[in-house]
Amino acid sequence: RAKLEKYVQRLLDPETTLDVVAGQTRVLVLKNAPVRVQVGDENVLSFTLVNQREVLLQGKTPGSTVLNFWFTDPADKD
């Protein structure tokens, strides 16, 4: 949970788990712009970067998958 709070400013749904219903869209408003985004199973979930800090998640079919975000680390000079 601490890692989630480090990077995600807020979810429009107050749950700490992320449920997306097939045919519906969820919005993530991130604290920082991700360097890269990846979804494990694109048959279950798709995403759209609206801008640098907003991501639309579209549930496509019932199932489960993993959604990964990569962020820069301000402490890492490289």
Secondary structure by P-SEA (a helix, b strand, c coil): caaaaaccccccccccbbbbcccbbbbbbccccccccccccccccccccccccbbbbbbccbbbbbbbbbbbbccccc
